[in-house]
């Protein structure tokens, strides 16, 4: 079964976001162009065109793949990733290719692709966008011609894995119970800097709620990792709480000179730490956040940020009752997070416990010892650089949820 409706709907929608590339539809051919870019900013190595699903989502659960014919019409090779992206905080499925000048190839994204442990990567019932991405951009111009974008092939009926959580989509809306919204601090309403504020389903005005603050990973796109560098992708807190009983906040890294979120690196570390403190103050003052129960978590870059940002000075370090870090931690050397610096920052920790997911004790034990705290080590078994494990009913996730409840009950 083949349903060639994606192209016609995409033409109606038009590209919703074009970063470093321009795109126009000519009949049923999408033509993409990008000029040579000379820059030292790591985030600029990626350029993309996004085609949104009209009405918010496509239901592709009856299909096996999303495919397209793509031709490189430039004079140099191009490195590509075609992504099919979901809207529930799971991930995206890719089709990578390197095309020689003049080469035409059919790319195909497997809608039933899984992580190494067989965890599904995406819910094909809720596809929010198709994304064409040029990687290693800057060394050469880009020129592509794309035809026959469509869903194809039959697949068995889609079933949600038992116990799998669905993260609410991010909205530009007022805070409300059960919603994840982009939230700007007073005075920054017109800024490009925002956090993601997720009030629990059972939130009521006048109540008191623990707060899980979370930092996202670095911008990083390879076939095995779809990481935007934005707080929109923060979902660990939702996995820890199942959306109830606690406020979850996705925090940004700040580039104050540009007035926007730093997708790569730390931004300005002091400004990033200051923004986190002000955000916690705001959440506690206006939404009932409990200052005695603030927990910091993060994935990849965000895991390093628990120490590198969360213990940057005494003011921010005093906030946290505990840390949870997934795949990396302060002291592994990334982007200046040296072991020597981590050991100094660790002395500022005043919390009660630390939980480490998919981190081996040996590289970080010295830092944990300097923090003088209880440490739990767990392996998710996911086998990939991603956060999908926190939306599953698996042993490591149950351990984390139990750890969090114990931490809250500790005076």
C-alpha positions as CSV (number, residue, x, y, z in Angstrom):
1,X,0.0,0.0,0.0
2,X,1.3,3.4,-0.9
3,X,-0.3,6.7,0.0
4,X,1.3,9.7,-1.9
5,X,-0.4,12.3,0.3
6,X,2.6,13.6,2.2
7,X,3.8,15.7,-0.8
8,X,0.5,17.3,-1.5
9,X,-0.1,18.2,2.2
10,X,3.5,19.5,2.5
11,X,3.0,21.8,-0.5
12,X,-0.1,23.2,1.2
13,X,1.8,23.7,4.5
14,X,5.0,25.0,3.0
15,X,8.3,24.9,5.0
16,X,7.6,26.1,8.5
17,X,11.3,26.6,9.4
18,X,14.2,27.1,7.1
19,X,17.6,27.4,9.0
20,X,20.5,28.1,6.7
21,X,18.6,26.7,3.7
22,X,15.8,28.0,1.5
23,X,13.1,25.8,0.1
24,X,10.3,26.2,-2.4
25,X,7.8,23.8,-4.0
26,X,7.7,23.7,-7.8
27,X,4.7,21.6,-8.6
28,X,5.5,18.4,-6.6
29,X,9.3,19.0,-6.4
30,X,10.9,20.6,-3.4
31,X,14.0,22.5,-4.3
32,X,16.4,23.3,-1.4
33,X,19.4,25.6,-1.6
34,X,22.0,26.8,0.8
35,X,25.0,29.1,0.3
36,X,28.6,28.5,1.5
37,X,28.8,29.5,5.2
38,X,32.1,30.5,6.9
39,X,31.6,30.2,10.6
40,X,33.3,28.8,13.7
41,X,30.1,28.2,15.6
42,X,29.5,24.4,16.0
43,X,25.7,24.8,15.9
44,X,26.0,26.2,12.3
45,X,27.3,22.9,11.0
46,X,23.6,21.9,10.7
47,X,21.1,23.4,8.4
48,X,17.6,22.2,7.7
49,X,14.1,22.7,6.2
50,X,11.1,21.5,8.2
51,X,7.8,20.4,6.6
52,X,5.1,20.5,9.3
53,X,2.0,18.2,9.4
54,X,-1.0,20.3,8.6
55,X,-3.3,20.2,11.5
56,X,-0.5,19.3,13.9
57,X,0.2,15.6,13.2
58,X,0.1,12.9,10.6
59,X,-1.1,9.5,11.6
60,X,1.2,7.2,9.7
61,X,0.5,4.1,11.9
62,X,-0.6,2.0,8.9
63,X,2.6,2.5,7.0
64,X,6.1,1.1,7.2
65,X,8.2,4.0,5.9
66,X,8.5,7.6,4.8
67,X,10.5,7.9,1.6
68,X,11.6,10.3,-1.0
69,X,13.7,10.6,-4.1
70,X,16.5,13.1,-3.6
71,X,19.0,14.4,-6.2
72,X,22.1,16.4,-5.4
73,X,22.1,19.2,-8.0
74,X,25.2,21.0,-6.6
75,X,28.8,20.6,-7.7
76,X,30.1,19.1,-4.5
77,X,29.0,16.1,-2.3
78,X,26.4,16.7,0.4
79,X,25.8,14.9,3.7
80,X,22.1,14.5,4.4
81,X,19.8,13.3,7.1
82,X,16.1,12.9,6.4
83,X,14.2,12.8,9.7
84,X,10.6,11.9,10.6
85,X,10.0,13.6,13.9
86,X,7.3,12.7,16.5
87,X,5.5,15.1,18.9
88,X,5.5,13.1,22.1
89,X,9.1,13.5,23.3
90,X,10.2,10.1,22.0
91,X,12.7,10.8,19.2
92,X,12.9,10.7,15.5
93,X,13.8,8.2,12.8
94,X,16.5,9.0,10.2
95,X,17.6,8.1,6.7
96,X,21.3,9.2,6.3
97,X,23.1,9.6,3.0
98,X,26.1,11.1,1.3
99,X,25.3,12.1,-2.3
100,X,27.9,12.7,-5.0
101,X,27.3,15.6,-7.4
102,X,24.4,14.7,-9.7
103,X,23.5,11.5,-7.8
104,X,19.9,10.5,-7.2
105,X,18.9,8.2,-4.4
106,X,15.7,7.0,-2.7
107,X,15.9,7.7,1.1
108,X,13.6,5.7,3.4
109,X,12.9,6.3,7.1
110,X,11.7,3.1,9.0
111,X,8.7,4.1,11.1
112,X,9.1,1.0,13.2
113,X,12.8,1.5,13.9
114,X,13.9,0.7,17.4
115,X,16.8,1.3,19.8
116,X,19.2,-1.6,20.3
117,X,17.1,-3.0,23.1
118,X,14.0,-3.0,20.8
119,X,12.4,0.1,22.3
120,X,10.5,1.9,19.6
121,X,12.0,5.2,18.5
122,X,8.8,7.0,17.5
123,X,5.0,6.8,17.7
124,X,3.9,6.7,14.1
125,X,0.4,7.8,15.0
126,X,1.8,11.3,15.9
127,X,4.3,12.6,13.3
128,X,4.7,16.3,13.6
129,X,7.2,17.1,10.8
130,X,9.5,15.9,8.1
131,X,12.9,17.5,8.3
132,X,15.6,17.7,5.6
133,X,19.0,18.3,7.2
134,X,22.4,19.1,5.7
135,X,25.2,18.2,8.1
136,X,28.9,19.3,8.0
137,X,27.5,22.5,6.5
138,X,29.9,25.3,5.7
139,X,32.4,23.5,3.5
140,X,30.2,23.7,0.4
141,X,27.0,25.0,-1.0
142,X,23.9,22.8,-0.9
143,X,21.4,22.3,-3.8
144,X,18.8,19.5,-3.7
145,X,15.8,18.4,-5.7
146,X,13.3,16.2,-3.8
147,X,10.4,14.3,-5.4
148,X,7.8,11.7,-4.4
149,X,7.8,12.4,-0.7
150,X,5.3,9.8,0.6
151,X,4.3,7.2,3.2
152,X,4.7,3.7,1.8
153,X,4.5,0.0,2.7
154,X,2.1,-1.8,4.9
155,X,2.9,-2.4,8.6
156,X,1.1,-4.2,11.4
157,X,-1.3,-2.2,13.6
158,X,0.6,0.1,15.9
159,X,0.3,-0.7,19.6
160,X,1.6,1.6,22.4
161,X,4.2,-0.4,24.4
162,X,2.8,-1.3,27.9
163,X,3.4,1.4,30.4
164,X,4.8,3.8,27.9
165,X,4.3,7.4,28.9
166,X,3.3,10.1,26.4
167,X,4.9,13.5,27.0
168,X,2.5,16.4,26.3
169,X,3.5,18.5,23.3
170,X,5.1,21.9,23.9
171,X,2.7,24.8,23.3
172,X,2.9,28.6,23.2
173,X,0.2,29.0,25.8
174,X,-0.5,30.1,29.3
175,X,0.6,27.7,32.1
176,X,-2.1,25.2,33.0
177,X,-2.3,21.8,34.7
178,X,-1.0,19.0,32.4
179,X,0.4,21.4,29.8
180,X,4.1,22.0,28.7
181,X,4.5,25.6,27.7
182,X,7.2,28.0,26.7
183,X,7.7,30.4,29.6
184,X,9.6,33.6,29.8
185,X,10.7,35.4,32.9
186,X,9.3,38.9,33.6
187,X,11.1,41.5,31.5
188,X,12.1,38.8,28.9
189,X,8.8,38.4,27.2
190,X,10.3,39.5,23.8
191,X,13.6,37.6,24.3
192,X,14.5,34.4,22.5
193,X,15.2,32.8,25.9
194,X,12.6,30.6,27.4
195,X,12.1,27.7,29.7
196,X,9.6,24.9,29.4
197,X,7.1,25.0,32.3
198,X,5.1,21.8,32.9
199,X,2.6,22.0,35.7
200,X,1.4,18.5,36.9
201,X,-2.0,17.2,36.0
202,X,-3.1,17.6,39.6
203,X,-1.8,21.1,40.1
204,X,-4.0,23.5,42.0
205,X,-3.4,27.1,42.9
206,X,-2.3,27.5,46.5
207,X,-0.7,24.0,46.6
208,X,2.9,23.1,47.3
209,X,4.9,21.0,44.8
210,X,8.4,19.6,44.4
211,X,10.2,20.9,41.4
212,X,12.4,19.0,38.9
213,X,14.6,21.3,36.9
214,X,16.2,19.8,33.8
215,X,19.0,20.7,31.3
216,X,18.9,19.4,27.8
217,X,21.7,17.8,25.7
218,X,23.9,19.6,23.2
219,X,22.7,20.2,19.6
220,X,23.9,16.9,18.0
221,X,22.4,15.2,15.0
222,X,23.7,11.8,13.8
223,X,21.6,8.7,12.8
224,X,21.6,7.5,16.4
225,X,20.9,10.8,18.1
226,X,18.3,13.6,17.5
227,X,19.2,16.4,20.0
228,X,18.1,20.0,19.3
229,X,19.9,21.6,22.3
230,X,16.6,23.2,23.3
231,X,14.7,22.8,26.6
232,X,11.7,21.5,24.6
233,X,13.4,18.1,24.6
234,X,13.5,17.8,28.4
235,X,11.4,14.8,29.4
236,X,13.3,13.1,32.2
237,X,11.2,14.9,34.8
238,X,8.0,13.7,33.2
239,X,9.4,10.2,33.3
240,X,10.3,10.5,37.0
241,X,6.8,11.8,38.0
242,X,4.4,10.4,35.3
243,X,3.1,13.9,35.1
244,X,1.7,14.2,38.6
245,X,2.7,15.6,41.9
246,X,5.7,17.7,40.8
247,X,6.4,20.7,38.6
248,X,8.9,20.1,35.8
249,X,11.0,22.8,34.3
250,X,13.2,22.5,31.2
251,X,16.0,25.1,31.6
252,X,18.0,26.8,28.8
253,X,21.7,27.6,28.4
254,X,21.9,31.3,27.8
255,X,23.7,33.4,25.1
256,X,23.1,36.9,26.6
257,X,24.9,38.7,23.8
258,X,22.6,37.2,21.2
259,X,19.6,37.2,23.4
260,X,18.8,33.6,22.7
261,X,19.3,30.0,23.9
262,X,22.7,28.5,23.4
263,X,22.1,25.2,21.6
264,X,25.8,24.3,21.8
265,X,28.1,24.5,24.9
266,X,27.4,26.4,28.0
267,X,26.5,29.8,26.5
268,X,27.6,32.2,29.2
269,X,27.9,29.9,32.3
270,X,27.3,32.6,34.9
271,X,24.3,34.0,33.0
272,X,23.0,30.4,32.6
273,X,23.3,29.8,36.4
274,X,21.6,33.2,37.2
275,X,18.7,32.4,34.9
276,X,18.2,29.1,36.6
277,X,18.1,30.8,40.0
278,X,15.6,33.4,38.8
279,X,13.4,30.7,37.2
280,X,13.3,28.7,40.5
281,X,12.4,31.8,42.3
282,X,9.6,32.5,39.9
283,X,8.2,28.9,40.0
284,X,8.2,28.9,43.8
285,X,6.6,32.3,44.1
286,X,3.9,32.0,41.4
287,X,3.2,28.3,41.0
288,X,3.7,26.8,44.4
289,X,7.2,25.3,44.0
290,X,8.6,23.9,47.3
291,X,12.0,25.4,48.0
292,X,12.8,22.5,50.2
293,X,12.4,20.0,47.4
294,X,14.2,21.3,44.3
295,X,16.0,18.6,42.2
296,X,18.3,19.1,39.2
297,X,18.6,16.6,36.4
298,X,19.9,16.5,32.8
299,X,20.9,14.4,29.8
300,X,24.4,14.5,28.2
301,X,25.5,18.2,28.3
302,X,22.6,18.6,30.8
303,X,24.1,15.9,33.0
304,X,27.5,17.7,33.1
305,X,25.5,20.9,33.8
306,X,24.3,19.4,37.1
307,X,27.8,20.1,38.5
308,X,29.2,22.7,36.0
309,X,26.2,25.0,36.2
310,X,24.3,23.7,39.2
311,X,27.3,24.1,41.6
312,X,28.8,27.1,39.9
313,X,28.4,29.3,42.9
314,X,27.0,29.1,46.4
315,X,23.8,30.7,45.5
316,X,22.7,28.2,42.9
317,X,24.3,25.3,44.8
318,X,22.1,26.0,47.8
319,X,18.9,25.3,45.8
320,X,19.3,21.5,45.2
321,X,18.2,18.6,47.3
322,X,19.5,16.1,44.9
323,X,20.9,15.5,41.4
324,X,20.1,13.0,38.7
325,X,22.5,12.7,35.7
326,X,22.1,10.7,32.6
327,X,25.1,9.7,30.3
328,X,27.9,12.1,31.4
329,X,28.7,14.1,34.4
330,X,30.8,17.1,35.4
331,X,34.6,16.3,35.3
332,X,34.7,14.3,32.1
333,X,36.6,17.1,30.4
334,X,33.9,18.2,27.8
335,X,34.0,21.9,27.0
336,X,36.2,22.8,29.9
337,X,34.5,20.6,32.6
338,X,37.8,19.4,33.9
339,X,38.1,16.9,36.8
340,X,40.0,19.5,38.8
341,X,37.2,22.0,38.4
342,X,34.5,19.5,39.1
343,X,36.2,18.5,42.4
344,X,36.2,22.2,43.5
345,X,32.5,22.6,42.5
346,X,31.6,19.3,44.3
347,X,32.4,20.9,47.6
348,X,29.4,23.3,47.2
349,X,26.9,20.4,47.1
350,X,24.5,20.6,50.0
351,X,22.0,18.0,48.8
352,X,21.0,14.6,50.1
353,X,21.6,12.2,47.2
354,X,22.7,11.7,43.6
355,X,21.4,9.2,41.0
356,X,23.4,8.3,38.0
357,X,21.9,6.6,34.9
358,X,24.1,5.0,32.3
359,X,27.3,6.3,33.9
360,X,30.1,4.0,35.1
361,X,31.3,4.7,38.7
362,X,35.0,4.8,37.9
363,X,35.3,8.1,36.0
364,X,33.2,10.0,38.5
365,X,33.7,8.3,41.8
366,X,36.3,10.9,43.0
367,X,33.7,13.7,42.3
368,X,31.0,11.8,44.1
369,X,33.3,11.3,47.0
370,X,34.0,15.0,47.1
371,X,30.2,15.7,47.2
372,X,30.0,13.5,50.4
373,X,26.6,12.1,49.5
374,X,24.7,8.9,48.8
375,X,25.1,7.8,45.2
376,X,22.9,5.3,43.2
377,X,24.2,3.9,39.9
378,X,21.8,2.3,37.4
379,X,22.1,1.0,33.8
380,X,19.1,1.5,31.6
381,X,20.0,-1.1,28.9
382,X,18.7,1.3,26.2
383,X,22.0,1.0,24.4
384,X,21.8,4.5,22.8
385,X,22.5,8.2,23.5
386,X,18.9,9.2,24.2
387,X,16.3,9.6,27.0
388,X,13.6,7.2,25.8
389,X,14.3,4.9,28.8
390,X,12.6,7.3,31.2
391,X,9.2,6.9,29.5
392,X,9.3,3.1,29.8
393,X,8.5,0.7,32.6
394,X,12.0,-0.7,33.1
395,X,14.0,-1.5,36.2
396,X,16.3,1.5,36.0
397,X,13.3,3.9,35.6
398,X,11.5,2.3,38.5
399,X,14.6,2.7,40.6
400,X,14.8,6.4,39.7
401,X,11.2,7.0,40.6
402,X,11.6,5.2,43.9
403,X,14.8,7.2,44.6
404,X,13.0,10.5,43.9
405,X,10.2,9.6,46.3
406,X,12.6,8.7,49.0
407,X,14.5,11.9,48.4
408,X,11.3,14.0,48.8
409,X,10.6,12.2,52.1
410,X,14.0,13.0,53.5
411,X,14.0,16.1,55.8
